[in-house]
Amino acid sequence: MILSLLVAVPAVAADKHAKAQAPWVALHLLDQRNDADLAAIEGQLPDLAARGVNVLVLEVDYSFEFRSHPELRIAEKVITRAGARRFVAACRKHGIRVIPQFQSFGHQSWEKQTFPLLTKYPELDIAPGAFPQNEGIYCREWDPTNPRVYQIVYALLDEIVDAFDADALHVGMDEVFLIGNDASPSTKGKDPAEVFARVVTDMYAHVVKKRKLQMLMWGDRLIDASRYDYGEWESSKNDTWPAIYMIPRDIVIADWHYEPRDSYPSIPLFLEKGFRVLPTSWKDVDASRKLVEYGRALKDPRVLGHLFTSWSKLDKPAEWPPLVANAPLVTAPPIDAPTAPGKR
């Protein structure tokens, strides 16, 4: 199976987006659930642009007025097509690119709340009937082997992409832990890397091959935790990491790390394997600075810039401390490159 995946996936696929461009100064926005939320962000666009922000990764998920599956709207008031188009037009006036995000595979719940896909269609759960109230797991996941999942999800993605007139899509795929679980009849006993790689390549076929978009995803499940000392969240202890050898190389990897370190060897790892990388930080200002400086010091154009996340709703996103402190470093001349880690 691994061999077949490797044969089917090109080592380096042609990418119309792979061209010289200014470094991405990107900000991830969470919990913008309706048009009023987007309008509030519109008022912040001049300040964001002044900070150098030129990309917004807008996590939409189920907060959209889906027509193909209106039952999957997470609330009565969600983002409308008109609201999305208005927001994108305002962003473009300030030189800001909008990349919508839909968390795929994992993150189908949070705490005791299960999100609409698995609420309306519980048979599409990777562990149907297991873990009542979501106790004993991090987040619910959809069944990666069920074709009905993708019939539904691809329709949702198409609506979001069209509404935001997007040329790229972030598909999530972080922190997937339930592949092969005893409660998962469809994946129990299967190779986690093969299962994960199949989800990625299937999503790639729709997002890149069919829709001609740039595809972004989180990178944690592609990092071998036994080799890279990141822990079970920022890297894989559940044997999904060999999927790094099985997926297309023109996917942009958002490589997230939230603690200050002397080096971040996963960035050279992804570069060595042929990927482009968007290093991603969170709330720790010093950790954000170290990650920005490490990425810039590599002096590799495939390090696209930096993605700042908050994982909370920001009333004044232009004043987010890591962004304020470190956005200027993203476009500053890089310092001397750090010593690259050993190759695998």
N, C-alpha and C positions, 0 to 999 in steps of 0.2 A: 504493500500500500504506500509506504513512504517513497519507494522508487517511482511509483506511478505519479505521485504528486510532484516529485522533483522533475520528472520528465515534462509534465504538463505546464510547469511554471517557468517562464523565461528567467535567466539569471539577471538580466537587466532589461526591463521593458522600455520601449520608447515612451517619452513623456513630454507632451507639448508644453507642460508647465516648467520644465527644467531649463530655465534661461536666467541670465544674469538679472538680478533684481536687488532692491534695497533690502537690508535685513528686516525680517518681520519683528515688529514690536507689537506683540499680540496680547490681548486680554480676554480671558474666558469669563463669560457672564452666565450666571446661574439664576434660576427662579424668575426669569422674565416671562410671566405666564399669560399676559394678555396685552392688548393694544395700549392700554394706559401705562403699563410697565415700559413698553418700548418708547412711548412718547416721553417718559421721564428720562430715559437714556438719551433721547435726541437732544434734550436740553444740555446734556453733558458733552456732546460731541466736540464743540470748540475746545473745551479744556482737555479732552482726551487727545485730540489732534495736536494741541500745543505740547503735550507730553511726548509726542512722537508716535503715538499709537496709530498703526496703519492696518491692523487686522483685529476684528472682533470675532471670537468663536462663541456663538450664541447657542447655548444648550436649549433646544426646543422640546425634544422628547414628545410627550403626549399633550403638550400645551398648544394645540393647533386645531383649527376648525376643519378637521378631516371630513371630506365628502364621501370618500370611498368607504370609510368605516367611522361614521359619526359616533358610534357607540364607544369609541376609544378616546374621545376627548376627555381629558382629565377633570375638567370643570365646565360650568356653564359658560363662563367668560374665558375665552382663550385668544390666542393670536389669530387674527383673520388674514386673509390674503391681502386685503387693502392695507391693513396695518403693517404687514411684512414689506410690501412694496414701498410704502411711504418711508419706512425705517431705512430700507436699503438706499433709496434715493437721497435721504438726508446724509447717510454715511458717505456716499460717493462724493457729495459736495465737499466733504472734508478729507477726501483721499483715503477713506477707510473701507477696507474690503470686509464683507460679512461672510463668514463660513458657518452655516448652521450645523448643529450636532444632534445626533440621535443615538442615545446609549443603546448599544446592540448586544445581544446574547446575555450578558450579565446586567446587574443593576436594574432588575425588573421589580424591585421592591425597595423600601427603605423603612427600617425598623418594623413596625407592625402593618404598615401600609403596603399592600401589593398593588402595582400599577395596572392600568386598564387592560393590557393585552392578556395577562394571566388571570385577571379578575373575570373578564368576559369569556375567556377561553381557557379554563383551568386545565383542560386536556393537553394544552400546548406547553405545560410546565415540564422542565427536565426531571422533576421529582414530583409527579402528580399525587396529591393527597398527603404528601409528607410535610413535616415541619409546620404544624398548625401555628398560626399567629407569627410565623416566620422565626420561631424560636430555634436556636441551635445552628443557624446559618448566618452568613453575612448578608447576602441578598439573593433573591430568587433569580433563576435563569430560565430562558426559554429552551425548549427541546431542539437542539441543533440538527437533529435528524429528521424532523417533521416538515415535509414540503409545505404544509399549510401555513407554517410560521412565515415563510418567505413570500408566499402569495399575498399575505396581509402586510407584512413589513415593507416590502418593496413598493407597494401602493402608497403607504404612508410617506416613505422617503421621497417618492416622486412628487407628491403634493408639496412637501416642505421645500424641496429644491426649486420647484417651479415658482412658488410664491416668493422666495427670496432671490429669484433669478441668480442662483448660486453657480459658481464654477468649481466649487469644492464642497466636500462633506466630511465631517468628522463622525466616525461610526462608533467611537468608544471602544468597547471590548476589553476593559481593564477588570482586574480582580475577579476573574472567573475561577471558581473553586469546586464546582460540583460535578465536573466531568468524571465519570467512573465511580461516582458515589453509589453505595449499595442501594440507595433509594431512587436511583436513576436507571430504570429498566432499559432505556434506549442506548445508554453509554457505558453501562457497567461491563467491565472486562475489556473495553476498547482502549487503544493507545490515545492518551489525552492530547498528545501533540498532533496526531492525525486528525482527531476530531476538531481541534481548534483551528488547524490549518485549513480544513475544509470549509469551516464557517468563513474565515477570512477570504479565501479564494472565491467562494460563492458570492460574498458581498462585493468583492472586487469586480467580478464579472458583471454585476449590475451597475455599480457606481462608476467604474472606469471604462469598461468595455462597452457597455450599453449607453450609459448617460454621458460619457466623455468628460467626467469630472476628475478632479484631483481628490484622492482619498487619504484622509488622516486617521490614525488610530493610536491609542495608548500602547506603550511598549512593554509594560511590566511582564506580561505572560511570555515574552520572547527572551527573557534574561534568565540564565541558569543561576539559581540561588546558591548552588554548591560551589560555583566558581567566583561569583561576584557577591560580595558581602553587603547585600542590600536588605535582607530579610524577606519574609514571605509575602509582603504587600508590594514592594517595589520590584520584586523579581519572583520567579516561579519555583516553588518547592513541590508543585503538583505535576511536574513532568510535561508541561505544555511547551517548554522552551525550545525543543528541537523543531518546532514549527517555523523558527527563524530561517531554516533551510528550505522550507516548502512553500513560501508565499512570494508573490511578486515583489520585486525590489523597488518599484516606483511608487510604493506606498510611503507617505510621510509618517515617520514614527515620532509621536509626542512622548519623549522620554522624561518621565516625571520623577523628581527626587526632591524631598522636602527638608532634608537635614544638611547642615554644613559639613562638607568633606574636603579633603585635600585633592581628591580626584574623583572623576565620575567615569569609570572605564567602560560603561555601557555605551557611551557616545562613540568612542573609537570602535567598539564592537559593531555597532550598527553601520557606521561608515565603512568599515572593512567588508561587511557583507553586501554593500552596495546601496544602502538606503540613504535617504535624506532624513535629517534629524531636526526636531524642534524641541530643544531642552525646555523643561517645564518646571516651574517652582510654585511655592505656595506663600504662606504668611510670614515666614522667618526672613527678615530683611537680609541678614548676613548670609544665610543659606542661598537665597536668591542671587546675591552678589557673586558668591563663589561659583555658582553654576553658570551664570552669565559669563564670568571671566574665563572659566574653563572652556566653555564652548567657543568663545571668540578666539582664545589663544590657539586653538587648533588650526586656525587660518584655512579652513576648508569651506568652500562655498556651499557645500551640501549641509552644513550647519546653518539653517535658514534664518536664525534669529533667536527669539525667546518668547515663550508663552507664560504670562503671569496668570495664576488662578487665585481665586478667593474662597471658593466653595461656600459662599454665603451671598445673600443679596446685598449689593452695595448701593447705598443712597447716593454717594458721590464717588463713582469709580475712579475718577481722575486723581483722587486723593488717597488711593490705596497705597499704603506705605512702601511695599516692595517695588511697585511701579514708579512711584515718585523718586525713590532712591536709586533705582537701577536701570530704568529705561534709557537714560543717557549713555550707559555703558554698552548697551546692545549695539549702538551704531558708532561707538568710539573706536579708534584704531586698536587692534588687538595687541595684547602684551605678548611676550615670548611664550611659545607653546610649551605646555607641560610635557613631561616624559610620558610617552604612550605606554600603556600596559602591554604585557605579553599577548601575542596573538593566539587565537584558538584555531 
